[in-house]
Amino acid sequence: MFDLNTIRAYLAHVVAFYEESAPTVSQWADDLYVRLGDNPREVKLGEIMAALSLREDTVWLHPNYAANFIFKTMHEYGQDVTGHFGF
């Protein structure tokens, strides 16, 4: 149904793009990448959609907006946001 290799390749781009400017986004995408490899059934479609929302065509979401968006996504899915800078 989904091409997990394509999604994981996209997540690798997210990690690289936001590594310096929005470390929380990078860490979140890296965690999602790992979870897709370990047990893809536990990854929610909304998390994948959130990752895809970080880029439209060739334009990446501004790092501040991306971090805020990911914090809200993490909170929505009950993920621990404690210790993440800026939340």
PDB file of N, CA, C and O in Angstrom:
ATOM      1  N   MET A   1       0.817  -1.188   0.000  1.00  0.00           N
ATOM      2  CA  MET A   1       0.000   0.000   0.000  1.00  0.00           C
ATOM      3  C   MET A   1       0.863   1.255   0.000  1.00  0.00           C
ATOM      4  O   MET A   1       0.624   2.170  -0.789  1.00  0.00           O
ATOM      5  N   PHE A   2       1.866   1.309   0.878  1.00  0.00           N
ATOM      6  CA  PHE A   2       2.785   2.435   0.925  1.00  0.00           C
ATOM      7  C   PHE A   2       4.167   1.950   0.552  1.00  0.00           C
ATOM      8  O   PHE A   2       4.535   0.819   0.868  1.00  0.00           O
ATOM      9  N   ASP A   3       4.929   2.780  -0.108  1.00  0.00           N
ATOM     10  CA  ASP A   3       6.313   2.460  -0.417  1.00  0.00           C
ATOM     11  C   ASP A   3       7.167   2.958   0.745  1.00  0.00           C
ATOM     12  O   ASP A   3       7.560   4.124   0.785  1.00  0.00           O
ATOM     13  N   LEU A   4       7.448   2.068   1.680  1.00  0.00           N
ATOM     14  CA  LEU A   4       8.185   2.449   2.883  1.00  0.00           C
ATOM     15  C   LEU A   4       9.592   2.929   2.571  1.00  0.00           C
ATOM     16  O   LEU A   4      10.122   3.781   3.283  1.00  0.00           O
ATOM     17  N   ASN A   5      10.202   2.403   1.526  1.00  0.00           N
ATOM     18  CA  ASN A   5      11.544   2.852   1.164  1.00  0.00           C
ATOM     19  C   ASN A   5      11.545   4.305   0.715  1.00  0.00           C
ATOM     20  O   ASN A   5      12.464   5.057   1.039  1.00  0.00           O
ATOM     21  N   THR A   6      10.523   4.702  -0.028  1.00  0.00           N
ATOM     22  CA  THR A   6      10.401   6.091  -0.471  1.00  0.00           C
ATOM     23  C   THR A   6      10.146   7.016   0.715  1.00  0.00           C
ATOM     24  O   THR A   6      10.717   8.103   0.798  1.00  0.00           O
ATOM     25  N   ILE A   7       9.294   6.580   1.623  1.00  0.00           N
ATOM     26  CA  ILE A   7       9.006   7.385   2.818  1.00  0.00           C
ATOM     27  C   ILE A   7      10.255   7.531   3.666  1.00  0.00           C
ATOM     28  O   ILE A   7      10.548   8.622   4.155  1.00  0.00           O
ATOM     29  N   ARG A   8      10.992   6.449   3.846  1.00  0.00           N
ATOM     30  CA  ARG A   8      12.219   6.513   4.641  1.00  0.00           C
ATOM     31  C   ARG A   8      13.268   7.390   3.953  1.00  0.00           C
ATOM     32  O   ARG A   8      14.005   8.101   4.636  1.00  0.00           O
ATOM     33  N   ALA A   9      13.353   7.360   2.635  1.00  0.00           N
ATOM     34  CA  ALA A   9      14.285   8.230   1.911  1.00  0.00           C
ATOM     35  C   ALA A   9      13.904   9.694   2.117  1.00  0.00           C
ATOM     36  O   ALA A   9      14.772  10.544   2.320  1.00  0.00           O
ATOM     37  N   TYR A  10      12.609   9.984   2.065  1.00  0.00           N
ATOM     38  CA  TYR A  10      12.141  11.348   2.315  1.00  0.00           C
ATOM     39  C   TYR A  10      12.488  11.781   3.740  1.00  0.00           C
ATOM     40  O   TYR A  10      12.941  12.905   3.952  1.00  0.00           O
ATOM     41  N   LEU A  11      12.280  10.901   4.710  1.00  0.00           N
ATOM     42  CA  LEU A  11      12.604  11.225   6.102  1.00  0.00           C
ATOM     43  C   LEU A  11      14.095  11.499   6.275  1.00  0.00           C
ATOM     44  O   LEU A  11      14.479  12.340   7.088  1.00  0.00           O
ATOM     45  N   ALA A  12      14.931  10.804   5.526  1.00  0.00           N
ATOM     46  CA  ALA A  12      16.375  11.078   5.579  1.00  0.00           C
ATOM     47  C   ALA A  12      16.662  12.498   5.104  1.00  0.00           C
ATOM     48  O   ALA A  12      17.552  13.160   5.637  1.00  0.00           O
ATOM     49  N   HIS A  13      15.918  12.971   4.109  1.00  0.00           N
ATOM     50  CA  HIS A  13      16.064  14.355   3.647  1.00  0.00           C
ATOM     51  C   HIS A  13      15.603  15.336   4.721  1.00  0.00           C
ATOM     52  O   HIS A  13      16.227  16.378   4.923  1.00  0.00           O
ATOM     53  N   VAL A  14      14.515  15.007   5.405  1.00  0.00           N
ATOM     54  CA  VAL A  14      14.027  15.858   6.499  1.00  0.00           C
ATOM     55  C   VAL A  14      15.089  15.967   7.586  1.00  0.00           C
ATOM     56  O   VAL A  14      15.385  17.061   8.067  1.00  0.00           O
ATOM     57  N   VAL A  15      15.655  14.838   7.965  1.00  0.00           N
ATOM     58  CA  VAL A  15      16.705  14.820   8.998  1.00  0.00           C
ATOM     59  C   VAL A  15      17.852  15.729   8.590  1.00  0.00           C
ATOM     60  O   VAL A  15      18.303  16.556   9.382  1.00  0.00           O
ATOM     61  N   ALA A  16      18.322  15.581   7.370  1.00  0.00           N
ATOM     62  CA  ALA A  16      19.464  16.366   6.902  1.00  0.00           C
ATOM     63  C   ALA A  16      19.130  17.856   6.803  1.00  0.00           C
ATOM     64  O   ALA A  16      19.945  18.702   7.172  1.00  0.00           O
ATOM     65  N   PHE A  17      17.932  18.177   6.305  1.00  0.00           N
ATOM     66  CA  PHE A  17      17.582  19.585   6.103  1.00  0.00           C
ATOM     67  C   PHE A  17      17.442  20.337   7.424  1.00  0.00           C
ATOM     68  O   PHE A  17      17.904  21.472   7.538  1.00  0.00           O
ATOM     69  N   TYR A  18      16.818  19.726   8.413  1.00  0.00           N
ATOM     70  CA  TYR A  18      16.533  20.412   9.670  1.00  0.00           C
ATOM     71  C   TYR A  18      17.552  20.128  10.778  1.00  0.00           C
ATOM     72  O   TYR A  18      17.365  20.568  11.913  1.00  0.00           O
ATOM     73  N   GLU A  19      18.609  19.410  10.467  1.00  0.00           N
ATOM     74  CA  GLU A  19      19.580  19.009  11.483  1.00  0.00           C
ATOM     75  C   GLU A  19      20.151  20.197  12.265  1.00  0.00           C
ATOM     76  O   GLU A  19      20.274  20.120  13.487  1.00  0.00           O
ATOM     77  N   GLU A  20      20.496  21.274  11.592  1.00  0.00           N
ATOM     78  CA  GLU A  20      21.082  22.447  12.254  1.00  0.00           C
ATOM     79  C   GLU A  20      20.031  23.487  12.647  1.00  0.00           C
ATOM     80  O   GLU A  20      20.129  24.099  13.710  1.00  0.00           O
ATOM     81  N   SER A  21      19.040  23.683  11.802  1.00  0.00           N
ATOM     82  CA  SER A  21      18.100  24.780  12.021  1.00  0.00           C
ATOM     83  C   SER A  21      16.946  24.423  12.954  1.00  0.00           C
ATOM     84  O   SER A  21      16.409  25.301  13.629  1.00  0.00           O
ATOM     85  N   ALA A  22      16.555  23.148  13.002  1.00  0.00           N
ATOM     86  CA  ALA A  22      15.448  22.712  13.860  1.00  0.00           C
ATOM     87  C   ALA A  22      15.742  21.280  14.328  1.00  0.00           C
ATOM     88  O   ALA A  22      15.161  20.325  13.813  1.00  0.00           O
ATOM     89  N   PRO A  23      16.644  21.138  15.306  1.00  0.00           N
ATOM     90  CA  PRO A  23      17.070  19.805  15.742  1.00  0.00           C
ATOM     91  C   PRO A  23      15.924  18.899  16.202  1.00  0.00           C
ATOM     92  O   PRO A  23      15.986  17.685  16.010  1.00  0.00           O
ATOM     93  N   THR A  24      14.903  19.462  16.792  1.00  0.00           N
ATOM     94  CA  THR A  24      13.782  18.642  17.240  1.00  0.00           C
ATOM     95  C   THR A  24      13.081  17.990  16.054  1.00  0.00           C
ATOM     96  O   THR A  24      12.689  16.826  16.130  1.00  0.00           O
ATOM     97  N   VAL A  25      12.924  18.721  14.976  1.00  0.00           N
ATOM     98  CA  VAL A  25      12.303  18.172  13.773  1.00  0.00           C
ATOM     99  C   VAL A  25      13.180  17.048  13.225  1.00  0.00           C
ATOM    100  O   VAL A  25      12.684  15.988  12.842  1.00  0.00           O
ATOM    101  N   SER A  26      14.470  17.293  13.193  1.00  0.00           N
ATOM    102  CA  SER A  26      15.406  16.286  12.714  1.00  0.00           C
ATOM    103  C   SER A  26      15.359  15.020  13.571  1.00  0.00           C
ATOM    104  O   SER A  26      15.333  13.908  13.044  1.00  0.00           O
ATOM    105  N   GLN A  27      15.348  15.195  14.879  1.00  0.00           N
ATOM    106  CA  GLN A  27      15.298  14.046  15.793  1.00  0.00           C
ATOM    107  C   GLN A  27      13.980  13.290  15.653  1.00  0.00           C
ATOM    108  O   GLN A  27      13.957  12.059  15.667  1.00  0.00           O
ATOM    109  N   TRP A  28      12.895  14.026  15.519  1.00  0.00           N
ATOM    110  CA  TRP A  28      11.583  13.398  15.350  1.00  0.00           C
ATOM    111  C   TRP A  28      11.545  12.575  14.061  1.00  0.00           C
ATOM    112  O   TRP A  28      11.071  11.439  14.054  1.00  0.00           O
ATOM    113  N   ALA A  29      12.049  13.160  12.972  1.00  0.00           N
ATOM    114  CA  ALA A  29      12.053  12.454  11.693  1.00  0.00           C
ATOM    115  C   ALA A  29      12.959  11.226  11.754  1.00  0.00           C
ATOM    116  O   ALA A  29      12.643  10.192  11.166  1.00  0.00           O
ATOM    117  N   ASP A  30      14.076  11.336  12.460  1.00  0.00           N
ATOM    118  CA  ASP A  30      14.971  10.195  12.622  1.00  0.00           C
ATOM    119  C   ASP A  30      14.282   9.083  13.414  1.00  0.00           C
ATOM    120  O   ASP A  30      14.395   7.906  13.072  1.00  0.00           O
ATOM    121  N   ASP A  31      13.572   9.463  14.465  1.00  0.00           N
ATOM    122  CA  ASP A  31      12.834   8.482  15.255  1.00  0.00           C
ATOM    123  C   ASP A  31      11.751   7.803  14.407  1.00  0.00           C
ATOM    124  O   ASP A  31      11.559   6.590  14.485  1.00  0.00           O
ATOM    125  N   LEU A  32      11.057   8.590  13.608  1.00  0.00           N
ATOM    126  CA  LEU A  32      10.025   8.040  12.724  1.00  0.00           C
ATOM    127  C   LEU A  32      10.654   7.077  11.711  1.00  0.00           C
ATOM    128  O   LEU A  32      10.086   6.026  11.413  1.00  0.00           O
ATOM    129  N   TYR A  33      11.802   7.434  11.195  1.00  0.00           N
ATOM    130  CA  TYR A  33      12.545   6.580  10.263  1.00  0.00           C
ATOM    131  C   TYR A  33      12.853   5.227  10.905  1.00  0.00           C
ATOM    132  O   TYR A  33      12.655   4.179  10.291  1.00  0.00           O
ATOM    133  N   VAL A  34      13.337   5.264  12.138  1.00  0.00           N
ATOM    134  CA  VAL A  34      13.685   4.030  12.853  1.00  0.00           C
ATOM    135  C   VAL A  34      12.440   3.196  13.128  1.00  0.00           C
ATOM    136  O   VAL A  34      12.439   1.981  12.928  1.00  0.00           O
ATOM    137  N   ARG A  35      11.376   3.861  13.589  1.00  0.00           N
ATOM    138  CA  ARG A  35      10.142   3.133  13.886  1.00  0.00           C
ATOM    139  C   ARG A  35       9.536   2.492  12.640  1.00  0.00           C
ATOM    140  O   ARG A  35       8.950   1.413  12.723  1.00  0.00           O
ATOM    141  N   LEU A  36       9.672   3.146  11.489  1.00  0.00           N
ATOM    142  CA  LEU A  36       9.191   2.551  10.241  1.00  0.00           C
ATOM    143  C   LEU A  36       9.969   1.285   9.905  1.00  0.00           C
ATOM    144  O   LEU A  36       9.414   0.345   9.337  1.00  0.00           O
ATOM    145  N   GLY A  37      11.240   1.260  10.251  1.00  0.00           N
ATOM    146  CA  GLY A  37      12.050   0.082   9.997  1.00  0.00           C
ATOM    147  C   GLY A  37      11.789  -1.034  10.989  1.00  0.00           C
ATOM    148  O   GLY A  37      11.775  -2.209  10.623  1.00  0.00           O
ATOM    149  N   ASP A  38      11.581  -0.663  12.254  1.00  0.00           N
ATOM    150  CA  ASP A  38      11.391  -1.659  13.312  1.00  0.00           C
ATOM    151  C   ASP A  38       9.993  -2.266  13.301  1.00  0.00           C
ATOM    152  O   ASP A  38       9.837  -3.487  13.291  1.00  0.00           O
ATOM    153  N   ASN A  39       8.988  -1.412  13.305  1.00  0.00           N
ATOM    154  CA  ASN A  39       7.612  -1.893  13.366  1.00  0.00           C
ATOM    155  C   ASN A  39       6.690  -0.875  12.694  1.00  0.00           C
ATOM    156  O   ASN A  39       6.094  -0.037  13.370  1.00  0.00           O
ATOM    157  N   PRO A  40       6.573  -0.944  11.384  1.00  0.00           N
ATOM    158  CA  PRO A  40       5.785   0.068  10.664  1.00  0.00           C
ATOM    159  C   PRO A  40       4.309   0.091  11.037  1.00  0.00           C
ATOM    160  O   PRO A  40       3.637   1.094  10.798  1.00  0.00           O
ATOM    161  N   ARG A  41       3.794  -0.976  11.611  1.00  0.00           N
ATOM    162  CA  ARG A  41       2.375  -0.998  11.982  1.00  0.00           C
ATOM    163  C   ARG A  41       2.064  -0.072  13.145  1.00  0.00           C
ATOM    164  O   ARG A  41       0.907   0.298  13.346  1.00  0.00           O
ATOM    165  N   GLU A  42       3.072   0.308  13.911  1.00  0.00           N
ATOM    166  CA  GLU A  42       2.851   1.204  15.045  1.00  0.00           C
ATOM    167  C   GLU A  42       2.930   2.680  14.653  1.00  0.00           C
ATOM    168  O   GLU A  42       2.580   3.553  15.448  1.00  0.00           O
ATOM    169  N   VAL A  43       3.386   2.958  13.443  1.00  0.00           N
ATOM    170  CA  VAL A  43       3.457   4.335  12.958  1.00  0.00           C
ATOM    171  C   VAL A  43       2.080   4.733  12.453  1.00  0.00           C
ATOM    172  O   VAL A  43       1.445   3.997  11.698  1.00  0.00           O
ATOM    173  N   LYS A  44       1.637   5.882  12.870  1.00  0.00           N
ATOM    174  CA  LYS A  44       0.310   6.364  12.474  1.00  0.00           C
ATOM    175  C   LYS A  44       0.400   7.137  11.160  1.00  0.00           C
ATOM    176  O   LYS A  44       1.389   7.816  10.887  1.00  0.00           O
ATOM    177  N   LEU A  45      -0.640   7.020  10.367  1.00  0.00           N
ATOM    178  CA  LEU A  45      -0.693   7.708   9.091  1.00  0.00           C
ATOM    179  C   LEU A  45      -0.520   9.219   9.275  1.00  0.00           C
ATOM    180  O   LEU A  45       0.113   9.878   8.450  1.00  0.00           O
ATOM    181  N   GLY A  46      -1.080   9.761  10.349  1.00  0.00           N
ATOM    182  CA  GLY A  46      -0.951  11.191  10.621  1.00  0.00           C
ATOM    183  C   GLY A  46       0.486  11.629  10.810  1.00  0.00           C
ATOM    184  O   GLY A  46       0.838  12.757  10.466  1.00  0.00           O
ATOM    185  N   GLU A  47       1.325  10.751  11.355  1.00  0.00           N
ATOM    186  CA  GLU A  47       2.740  11.082  11.523  1.00  0.00           C
ATOM    187  C   GLU A  47       3.427  11.179  10.157  1.00  0.00           C
ATOM    188  O   GLU A  47       4.247  12.068   9.925  1.00  0.00           O
ATOM    189  N   ILE A  48       3.085  10.268   9.273  1.00  0.00           N
ATOM    190  CA  ILE A  48       3.661  10.312   7.930  1.00  0.00           C
ATOM    191  C   ILE A  48       3.167  11.556   7.197  1.00  0.00           C
ATOM    192  O   ILE A  48       3.938  12.225   6.509  1.00  0.00           O
ATOM    193  N   MET A  49       1.892  11.859   7.346  1.00  0.00           N
ATOM    194  CA  MET A  49       1.331  13.054   6.704  1.00  0.00           C
ATOM    195  C   MET A  49       1.981  14.323   7.261  1.00  0.00           C
ATOM    196  O   MET A  49       2.229  15.273   6.519  1.00  0.00           O
ATOM    197  N   ALA A  50       2.255  14.334   8.564  1.00  0.00           N
ATOM    198  CA  ALA A  50       2.931  15.488   9.164  1.00  0.00           C
ATOM    199  C   ALA A  50       4.313  15.666   8.544  1.00  0.00           C
ATOM    200  O   ALA A  50       4.718  16.785   8.228  1.00  0.00           O
ATOM    201  N   ALA A  51       5.024  14.574   8.374  1.00  0.00           N
ATOM    202  CA  ALA A  51       6.351  14.649   7.757  1.00  0.00           C
ATOM    203  C   ALA A  51       6.255  15.183   6.330  1.00  0.00           C
ATOM    204  O   ALA A  51       7.055  16.021   5.915  1.00  0.00           O
ATOM    205  N   LEU A  52       5.270  14.690   5.590  1.00  0.00           N
ATOM    206  CA  LEU A  52       5.097  15.145   4.212  1.00  0.00           C
ATOM    207  C   LEU A  52       4.698  16.616   4.139  1.00  0.00           C
ATOM    208  O   LEU A  52       4.958  17.277   3.133  1.00  0.00           O
ATOM    209  N   SER A  53       4.074  17.133   5.189  1.00  0.00           N
ATOM    210  CA  SER A  53       3.643  18.531   5.214  1.00  0.00           C
ATOM    211  C   SER A  53       4.793  19.509   5.427  1.00  0.00           C
ATOM    212  O   SER A  53       4.610  20.720   5.308  1.00  0.00           O
ATOM    213  N   LEU A  54       5.961  18.994   5.736  1.00  0.00           N
ATOM    214  CA  LEU A  54       7.115  19.866   5.973  1.00  0.00           C
ATOM    215  C   LEU A  54       7.676  20.448   4.678  1.00  0.00           C
ATOM    216  O   LEU A  54       8.470  21.388   4.705  1.00  0.00           O
ATOM    217  N   ARG A  55       7.264  19.889   3.561  1.00  0.00           N
ATOM    218  CA  ARG A  55       7.777  20.351   2.275  1.00  0.00           C
ATOM    219  C   ARG A  55       6.653  20.392   1.257  1.00  0.00           C
ATOM    220  O   ARG A  55       5.857  19.459   1.148  1.00  0.00           O
ATOM    221  N   GLU A  56       6.602  21.489   0.513  1.00  0.00           N
ATOM    222  CA  GLU A  56       5.635  21.605  -0.570  1.00  0.00           C
ATOM    223  C   GLU A  56       6.402  21.915  -1.842  1.00  0.00           C
ATOM    224  O   GLU A  56       7.077  22.940  -1.939  1.00  0.00           O
ATOM    225  N   ASP A  57       6.293  21.033  -2.806  1.00  0.00           N
ATOM    226  CA  ASP A  57       7.102  21.094  -4.036  1.00  0.00           C
ATOM    227  C   ASP A  57       8.581  21.092  -3.648  1.00  0.00           C
ATOM    228  O   ASP A  57       9.097  20.076  -3.181  1.00  0.00           O
ATOM    229  N   THR A  58       9.255  22.204  -3.834  1.00  0.00           N
ATOM    230  CA  THR A  58      10.680  22.267  -3.486  1.00  0.00           C
ATOM    231  C   THR A  58      10.940  23.195  -2.299  1.00  0.00           C
ATOM    232  O   THR A  58      12.094  23.481  -1.980  1.00  0.00           O
ATOM    233  N   VAL A  59       9.890  23.659  -1.653  1.00  0.00           N
ATOM    234  CA  VAL A  59      10.027  24.629  -0.569  1.00  0.00           C
ATOM    235  C   VAL A  59       9.788  23.949   0.777  1.00  0.00           C
ATOM    236  O   VAL A  59       8.728  23.370   1.017  1.00  0.00           O
ATOM    237  N   TRP A  60      10.786  24.030   1.643  1.00  0.00           N
ATOM    238  CA  TRP A  60      10.682  23.481   2.995  1.00  0.00           C
ATOM    239  C   TRP A  60      10.014  24.500   3.908  1.00  0.00           C
ATOM    240  O   TRP A  60      10.180  25.707   3.732  1.00  0.00           O
ATOM    241  N   LEU A  61       9.272  24.017   4.866  1.00  0.00           N
ATOM    242  CA  LEU A  61       8.650  24.873   5.874  1.00  0.00           C
ATOM    243  C   LEU A  61       9.751  25.530   6.708  1.00  0.00           C
ATOM    244  O   LEU A  61      10.748  24.889   7.039  1.00  0.00           O
ATOM    245  N   HIS A  62       9.573  26.795   7.043  1.00  0.00           N
ATOM    246  CA  HIS A  62      10.551  27.521   7.850  1.00  0.00           C
ATOM    247  C   HIS A  62      10.827  26.727   9.123  1.00  0.00           C
ATOM    248  O   HIS A  62       9.893  26.179   9.709  1.00  0.00           O
ATOM    249  N   PRO A  63      12.084  26.648   9.570  1.00  0.00           N
ATOM    250  CA  PRO A  63      12.436  25.842  10.741  1.00  0.00           C
ATOM    251  C   PRO A  63      11.613  26.130  11.995  1.00  0.00           C
ATOM    252  O   PRO A  63      11.261  25.200  12.720  1.00  0.00           O
ATOM    253  N   ASN A  64      11.301  27.393  12.264  1.00  0.00           N
ATOM    254  CA  ASN A  64      10.498  27.714  13.446  1.00  0.00           C
ATOM    255  C   ASN A  64       9.085  27.157  13.335  1.00  0.00           C
ATOM    256  O   ASN A  64       8.546  26.612  14.298  1.00  0.00           O
ATOM    257  N   TYR A  65       8.494  27.295  12.163  1.00  0.00           N
ATOM    258  CA  TYR A  65       7.153  26.758  11.950  1.00  0.00           C
ATOM    259  C   TYR A  65       7.174  25.232  11.955  1.00  0.00           C
ATOM    260  O   TYR A  65       6.263  24.588  12.475  1.00  0.00           O
ATOM    261  N   ALA A  66       8.220  24.669  11.372  1.00  0.00           N
ATOM    262  CA  ALA A  66       8.341  23.206  11.338  1.00  0.00           C
ATOM    263  C   ALA A  66       8.442  22.644  12.752  1.00  0.00           C
ATOM    264  O   ALA A  66       7.787  21.653  13.075  1.00  0.00           O
ATOM    265  N   ALA A  67       9.261  23.271  13.597  1.00  0.00           N
ATOM    266  CA  ALA A  67       9.414  22.793  14.974  1.00  0.00           C
ATOM    267  C   ALA A  67       8.093  22.891  15.722  1.00  0.00           C
ATOM    268  O   ALA A  67       7.713  21.956  16.427  1.00  0.00           O
ATOM    269  N   ASN A  68       7.389  24.007  15.580  1.00  0.00           N
ATOM    270  CA  ASN A  68       6.100  24.178  16.242  1.00  0.00           C
ATOM    271  C   ASN A  68       5.097  23.135  15.760  1.00  0.00           C
ATOM    272  O   ASN A  68       4.363  22.556  16.561  1.00  0.00           O
ATOM    273  N   PHE A  69       5.068  22.900  14.466  1.00  0.00           N
ATOM    274  CA  PHE A  69       4.166  21.914  13.881  1.00  0.00           C
ATOM    275  C   PHE A  69       4.468  20.517  14.414  1.00  0.00           C
ATOM    276  O   PHE A  69       3.547  19.767  14.737  1.00  0.00           O
ATOM    277  N   ILE A  70       5.739  20.163  14.508  1.00  0.00           N
ATOM    278  CA  ILE A  70       6.116  18.836  14.986  1.00  0.00           C
ATOM    279  C   ILE A  70       5.842  18.697  16.481  1.00  0.00           C
ATOM    280  O   ILE A  70       5.414  17.632  16.926  1.00  0.00           O
ATOM    281  N   PHE A  71       6.077  19.746  17.263  1.00  0.00           N
ATOM    282  CA  PHE A  71       5.719  19.698  18.689  1.00  0.00           C
ATOM    283  C   PHE A  71       4.233  19.393  18.854  1.00  0.00           C
ATOM    284  O   PHE A  71       3.851  18.559  19.674  1.00  0.00           O
ATOM    285  N   LYS A  72       3.408  20.065  18.078  1.00  0.00           N
ATOM    286  CA  LYS A  72       1.964  19.841  18.160  1.00  0.00           C
ATOM    287  C   LYS A  72       1.601  18.432  17.701  1.00  0.00           C
ATOM    288  O   LYS A  72       0.714  17.799  18.275  1.00  0.00           O
ATOM    289  N   THR A  73       2.272  17.950  16.685  1.00  0.00           N
ATOM    290  CA  THR A  73       2.029  16.587  16.207  1.00  0.00           C
ATOM    291  C   THR A  73       2.409  15.573  17.272  1.00  0.00           C
ATOM    292  O   THR A  73       1.660  14.631  17.531  1.00  0.00           O
ATOM    293  N   MET A  74       3.567  15.760  17.890  1.00  0.00           N
ATOM    294  CA  MET A  74       4.018  14.855  18.942  1.00  0.00           C
ATOM    295  C   MET A  74       3.016  14.849  20.094  1.00  0.00           C
ATOM    296  O   MET A  74       2.656  13.791  20.610  1.00  0.00           O
ATOM    297  N   HIS A  75       2.577  16.026  20.485  1.00  0.00           N
ATOM    298  CA  HIS A  75       1.622  16.144  21.586  1.00  0.00           C
ATOM    299  C   HIS A  75       0.301  15.450  21.227  1.00  0.00           C
ATOM    300  O   HIS A  75      -0.293  14.755  22.052  1.00  0.00           O
ATOM    301  N   GLU A  76      -0.142  15.650  19.994  1.00  0.00           N
ATOM    302  CA  GLU A  76      -1.400  15.054  19.534  1.00  0.00           C
ATOM    303  C   GLU A  76      -1.368  13.530  19.599  1.00  0.00           C
ATOM    304  O   GLU A  76      -2.377  12.897  19.908  1.00  0.00           O
ATOM    305  N   TYR A  77      -0.214  12.946  19.309  1.00  0.00           N
ATOM    306  CA  TYR A  77      -0.095  11.492  19.303  1.00  0.00           C
ATOM    307  C   TYR A  77       0.453  10.934  20.614  1.00  0.00           C
ATOM    308  O   TYR A  77       0.865   9.776  20.683  1.00  0.00           O
ATOM    309  N   GLY A  78       0.453  11.763  21.642  1.00  0.00           N
ATOM    310  CA  GLY A  78       0.834  11.292  22.971  1.00  0.00           C
ATOM    311  C   GLY A  78       2.308  11.006  23.148  1.00  0.00           C
ATOM    312  O   GLY A  78       2.691  10.260  24.049  1.00  0.00           O
ATOM    313  N   GLN A  79       3.142  11.586  22.300  1.00  0.00           N
ATOM    314  CA  GLN A  79       4.580  11.399  22.423  1.00  0.00           C
ATOM    315  C   GLN A  79       5.138  12.413  23.417  1.00  0.00           C
ATOM    316  O   GLN A  79       4.650  13.539  23.509  1.00  0.00           O
ATOM    317  N   ASP A  80       6.149  12.008  24.148  1.00  0.00           N
ATOM    318  CA  ASP A  80       6.738  12.852  25.178  1.00  0.00           C
ATOM    319  C   ASP A  80       7.512  14.011  24.546  1.00  0.00           C
ATOM    320  O   ASP A  80       8.430  13.791  23.755  1.00  0.00           O
ATOM    321  N   VAL A  81       7.143  15.229  24.894  1.00  0.00           N
ATOM    322  CA  VAL A  81       7.823  16.410  24.401  1.00  0.00           C
ATOM    323  C   VAL A  81       8.706  17.047  25.472  1.00  0.00           C
ATOM    324  O   VAL A  81       9.303  18.100  25.249  1.00  0.00           O
ATOM    325  N   THR A  82       8.785  16.404  26.631  1.00  0.00           N
ATOM    326  CA  THR A  82       9.606  16.914  27.725  1.00  0.00           C
ATOM    327  C   THR A  82      11.056  16.959  27.305  1.00  0.00           C
ATOM    328  O   THR A  82      11.584  16.000  26.743  1.00  0.00           O
ATOM    329  N   GLY A  83      11.688  18.070  27.578  1.00  0.00           N
ATOM    330  CA  GLY A  83      13.107  18.213  27.266  1.00  0.00           C
ATOM    331  C   GLY A  83      13.395  18.695  25.873  1.00  0.00           C
ATOM    332  O   GLY A  83      14.553  18.951  25.542  1.00  0.00           O
ATOM    333  N   HIS A  84      12.377  18.831  25.038  1.00  0.00           N
ATOM    334  CA  HIS A  84      12.597  19.364  23.713  1.00  0.00           C
ATOM    335  C   HIS A  84      12.636  20.892  23.806  1.00  0.00           C
ATOM    336  O   HIS A  84      11.754  21.517  24.395  1.00  0.00           O
ATOM    337  N   PHE A  85      13.652  21.460  23.224  1.00  0.00           N
ATOM    338  CA  PHE A  85      13.840  22.894  23.252  1.00  0.00           C
ATOM    339  C   PHE A  85      12.657  23.599  22.591  1.00  0.00           C
ATOM    340  O   PHE A  85      12.237  23.231  21.494  1.00  0.00           O
ATOM    341  N   GLY A  86      12.138  24.590  23.253  1.00  0.00           N
ATOM    342  CA  GLY A  86      11.126  25.438  22.656  1.00  0.00           C
ATOM    343  C   GLY A  86       9.693  25.023  22.909  1.00  0.00           C
ATOM    344  O   GLY A  86       8.780  25.639  22.359  1.00  0.00           O
ATOM    345  N   PHE A  87       9.459  24.004  23.719  1.00  0.00           N
ATOM    346  CA  PHE A  87       8.070  23.622  23.955  1.00  0.00           C
ATOM    347  C   PHE A  87       7.737  23.800  25.415  1.00  0.00           C
ATOM    348  O   PHE A  87       6.609  23.533  25.829  1.00  0.00           O
TER     349      PHE A  87
END
